[in-house]
Amino acid sequence: MSDTKVRKLEDLNISPAIIGKLREAGYKTLEAIAAANINELSTVVGIPLPTAQRIVNQAREALGLRFKTALEVKKERLSIKKITTGSKNLDSLLGGGVEIKTITELFGEYGTGKCFIKNTEVTYFDCNETLVETIEEMYNRYRDLYTERPYDTGYLVQVRGIYVPAIIDGRIAVVGTSGIYRERVRDITEIELSNGITLKVTSNHPMLTLVDGGLKWSAVKYLKPGTKVVGIKDLLRLKSLSELPRVYVHRKASSTDIAQSNELTSHVVKDVRTVRYDDYVYDLVVPDVHYFIAPNGLILHNTQICHQLSVNVQLPVEKGGLDGKAMYIDSEGTFRWERVEAMARGLGLDPDGVMENIIYIRAVNSDHQIAIVDEIMELIPKENIKLLVIDSVTGHFRAEYPGRENLALRQQKLNRHLHQLNRIADMYDIAVVVTNQVMARPDVFYGDPTQAVGGHILAHAPGVRVQLRRSRGNRRIARIVDAPHLPEGEAVFAITEVGIKDVEE
């Protein structure tokens, strides 16, 4: 497809009456017609099959979709535009950035890098029993049941059937945990609060703070005396977590969600200091909301590339952008305007202007997700959309079609959806980025026991597959899993307060 302005249907050599029928049937752009099935177009629009064939051929010719020589393909590939991730290391791994005309898949376990010391107490619910014990005791209990395995720079114990308290839609509920991680660190940060509590965590651990009347997650290394840290009034009054509803959510809870609660209180930071530790820190993995409420009432926090790309795509081409807008389809409640605002400020951009150029929609189920993609074909050229994000692409499919008996139907729907995305990427010259969930394979004893959800259907659809895993502190490691045009390799980058950056040595 050329870089010239997209032509209208009126440019085709067909009658106004047929153009009207095409629009009424939902074929409102050349791209929609070029991607259409000829038999389906003939039936839906009510025109003879030869006429449908001629119209589709004209649309494809207008968009440059024709037979080409290998040399022409090479020249096109060399001119493919790309979006910078913000990290030169990661851009280099991806061959210059996230490219248009293809699907880029990002997958990996929830990695936090935000850990607390071994004697931090945890209240949790297991088999109708409410337990309060240190995170180290909890780790040892489930290590004896499920064993531990090496993971990144530490060890991981995967658990199931364990629930911890959190705030969902303004009320305290319990959500599931998937694992407990530990690693040895040299230094930790101590935060002394006005209520007498001293919290000891790693420097990148986020705390929920009260800033200008609103709530914001801030890394403890940025806390200063006088900062207000938010907590829960009195969790210990609960006799049993069995009193609380179990909420099966597939989203991260935002500070806005938490702000709806009447249970909040705040404590003033009196002192922040770094001390020598030389021992294990622990991290409770809570995939649904990425935090839990400790017995003392403090809220302890648990993929931000999509947010960064949604900002960077708006940059001019010479700065690694595409001078375009982003479409963000959110299936898990993962979108955070706070991160977009911080990333925009980090690039010296107007946050409100940047957010105005990100078109957001929440997909409530898999059918809705598919329908959204069908509907945006007309919106893409109209709004100058250059990036489509789906976070995550498999979440609804996995939740709605559990078990082997539903596997075939799930894979058929997912296959259609992925072909949908491939056509859009190719027809409209946009970048499509999807995130994916992972699952553990207990039959794997050597190597990485995690694999992306979606099976062979998803494994073959994206043009680039990137696995993300956590490393020390705010560092992340990206690895090319599959890309026909890229060599295997890894890159290290950092998630900072202002976005994705290279690691500072």
C-alpha positions, 0 to 999 in steps of 0.5 A, a space after each residue: 500500500 502506498 503512502 498516498 492518501 487513501 482513495 474513496 470508493 467513488 474512485 473505483 470504476 463502479 456505479 453509484 448504486 453499487 457503491 451505496 450497496 457496499 456502504 450499506 453492507 459495511 464495506 466502506 473503505 478500499 481496505 475492507 473490500 480488498 480483504 473481503 471474501 468474494 463469495 461473501 461479498 457477492 451474497 451480502 451486497 447482492 451483486 453477481 459473482 463476476 462483479 464482486 470479483 472485479 470490485 475486489 480486484 480494483 480495490 486490491 490494485 488501488 492499494 498495490 496488492 498485486 504479484 511482485 518480484 522478490 526484489 520489490 519485496 526486498 525494497 518494501 521490507 527495507 522501507 518498513 516503518 517502525 516504532 521505537 520502544 524507548 530502549 535502544 537495546 530493545 529496538 536493536 533486538 527488534 531490528 529497529 523497533 516494533 514494525 508495521 504490517 505485522 503482529 508483534 506478540 509480547 508474553 511472559 509471567 507477571 514479573 514485579 521486582 518489588 519485593 519485601 523482607 522475609 518477616 513481612 506478614 501475610 494474611 491469606 485464605 487456604 482451604 477454608 482456613 485463614 492464616 497469618 504468617 510471615 512471607 518466609 513461613 508461607 514460602 516454606 510451607 508451599 515449597 514443601 507441597 509444590 517444590 521450588 524451581 530456579 527462576 531468573 535470579 532467584 526461586 519460584 514456588 507456584 501455588 493454587 487455591 490460595 487467596 489474599 485480600 484486595 480491594 475490588 470495585 470499592 470493597 474488600 474481597 479475596 483474589 487468587 495468587 499464582 506463586 511466591 518468588 524469592 531472591 537474595 539482595 544486598 540492600 533494602 529501603 526502610 520506610 518509617 511511618 507516623 503510625 509506628 510501622 517500619 516497612 522494609 522493601 526493595 527500592 523499586 517497590 511501589 507504595 500507594 500514595 496520596 498526591 494532590 487529593 488523588 492516589 498514585 503508585 510511587 517507588 519507595 526510592 522516591 518517597 520523602 518525609 511528609 509523603 502520605 502512604 495509603 492503607 486500609 483502616 483495620 484488616 485484622 477486625 475480620 475474623 476470617 477471610 471466608 467472610 469475603 467474596 471471592 472475585 475472579 478478575 482478569 485485570 489489574 486494579 487501578 488506584 481509581 478502583 481502590 479510591 472508591 473504597 471507604 476503608 482507606 486511611 493514610 500514614 505520613 512518611 517520617 524517614 526513608 533510608 537504605 540499609 544493608 540486608 544480605 538476605 532473601 526478599 520475597 514477592 507474592 505474585 497476584 496476577 489479577 490485581 498486582 497487590 495485596 493488603 497486609 495485616 497491618 493494613 498497608 497495600 503492598 504492590 505486586 506490561 508497560 511496553 504497550 503504554 510506551 508504544 501508544 505514546 511513542 507512535 505519536 512522535 514524528 518519524 525522525 524521532 522513532 514514531 509514525 505521526 499517528 494515533 493508537 487504538 488500545 483494546 483492553 480486555 483485562 483492565 490493564 490500561 493506566 492513564 497515569 503511566 501514559 501521563 508519566 511517559 508523555 512528560 518523560 518525552 517532553 510531550 503534553 500529557 492531555 494531547 497524548 491521551 487525546 490521541 489514544 483511542 481506548 475501548 474495553 472489550 467485555 468478552 471474546 465476541 465483543 473483542 472480535 466485533 471491535 476489530 471488525 468495526 475499526 476498519 473504517 476508523 483506522 484511516 479516518 483517525 490516522 491510527 498507526 498502532 493497534 494494541 490488544 492487551 491481552 489477546 487471549 484473556 477472554 478466550 481462555 476464560 470463556 472456553 475452559 477445558 479440553 471439550 471447548 478447545 476446538 471452538 476456542 481455537 477456531 474463534 482465536 484463529 479467525 481473530 488473529 487472521 483479522 488482525 493480520 489483514 488489518 496490519 497488512 492492509 492499513 500499514 499499521 503495527 499490531 501489538 498483542 500481549 499474551 498470558 502464559 501457563 506453566 507446564 509441569 511436565 517440563 523439567 529442564 529449561 523454561 516451564 512456561 509457555 504462551 497460551 494459544 497453542 499452535 494457532 497463536 504460535 504461527 500468527 504473529 510475525 515477531 514473538 517476544 518473551 519478557 521476563 523479570 530481572 533485578 530491580 526494574 530490569 526486564 529481559 526480552 528474548 526473541 522466540 520466533 521471527 523469520 527475519 531476526 536473529 535469536 537474541 536477548 536485550 535488557 531494558 528498564 521500566 522507569 518512572 517515565 517509561 521504557 529506557 535503557 539500563 543505566 550502568 
